[in-house]
Amino acid sequence: MKLIKDVFARIWALWTLVIFLITMIIFIIPILLFCLTVPDPLATNRFIAIARTWMGIFLPLIGCPLRINGRNNFQQGQQYVVICNHNALMDVPVSYPSIPGGNKTIAKAEMAKIPVFGIIYKLGSVLVDRKNEQSRKESFQKMKKVLNSGLHMCIYPEGTRNKTNEPLKGFHDGAFKLSIDTGKAIIPGVIFNTRIVNPANKFFYLMPHRLRIDFLAPIAPLPGDTVESLKTRCWQTMEAAIRRG
């Protein structure tokens, strides 16, 4: 049974890749026409509108329809640092178009080198080379500019995909320092079932399954908050939400 399941998941991964490439070719045209010809934040706002339509077609076609809860936690006219748990490659196409309003995601710089896809990747991202100290410092300033421009900033504070058996790994400091430095509240986004769909420890594997993201109530930095205290509060809130399911 396990062998049959693994074979099916790899065939389905091939189907997913084909559908992704076909839809990307279709949607790259409006992206090039309407997003690359204008400056930010307009470019990102247009891109997110196109990306929502794209993922609204792509995810059901691969058997992964998405339910989004808690959008009402985003107050119109406010910008937030959105933090999401990270279990699989599928987390980005789930979280990015689900966030109400324009937003950028912190992302690996090397992925922007992929032909065609790199154009899309750069539009929605603040790029960082994690091995380069200067790049990390510059990315922090860029994230501040994203928030100041009227966009949300999405960060995966675990850093890399969670390959443990625990609901969450430990968090890095960046998202919480950004929140304290800018005064922007944090909205946790809890993603469910991507670990089933696209396990981090399996190569070229995709199992169709319903997906869900819950946006929780904003967590604002309090007077006297440190990076550590804010980080702990957010971690505990997300860990409890994951365990509740």
Steps between C-alpha positions, in 0.01 A plus 500: 500500500782741588671426167176570308454824693857613428469419128169688479645801683791523256272471199283771656811713556570476127139606427546791743821609329332492159200701624730749673704557184190538280330744737826690554540551124142631485530733798851627419345708220283726722782509756744635240244744361354639821760448774845561352398830342412678827685570828426354841271480688269502195699222333463273804131580542436409137713189530314375808167544319627289210658245737168451682328416173789274400503303826119493503524297179821308567427363849162339416646353179762312703242379751598746775209741548577768759284632782597835653383603848560822694539757222291734715799526738666728245379854564472709185775760474730318743816312408605183680795269541343167406675190634423149374608151597711328237456130426526472121570674169121535464490753785590797279224452237259452792601800711597767248169540313296436818622812678253786442668787318841529343787322671852379450669187633857464621657252256823332394697706248617196304142413396479825302756359253251246361401602143149654465397390851767734638309800363192402697705407806672839518174694466354351816813478710765671705803297398767397747819298478499337843872421479585866452495726807471817290206356306319417824548856629379650173196272492392627843503859375311393187232337716456827688452678168240241398295577812545875457378476140163364613566129443502209745818303560476120520773308682550133588670535840604134519743586219491165324237231459407313816621142459448413866200330660422814700229750395755783479875545502660784691460848350773732375499860620448695176119525485477608863776757477323637192173525692660678797706737282202603285220469757306278260292220651561137411229281349576127527393292202465131588519271196350151518555185293790608276711243685259233370498641147869566460713347780836667548682166518364362168635601159259570211193395697154656510185350650170683431333620820292794621709789633420766756652817639372671814599861563495561875433821690775766479771490765628854554835573664437622853690774688812337638480205262830347397560292191505193721174574682311581178647195329395274790145638502461445126653151512267391779194640320585320174599175669167489685307573179680220315428251779131601501492442124 
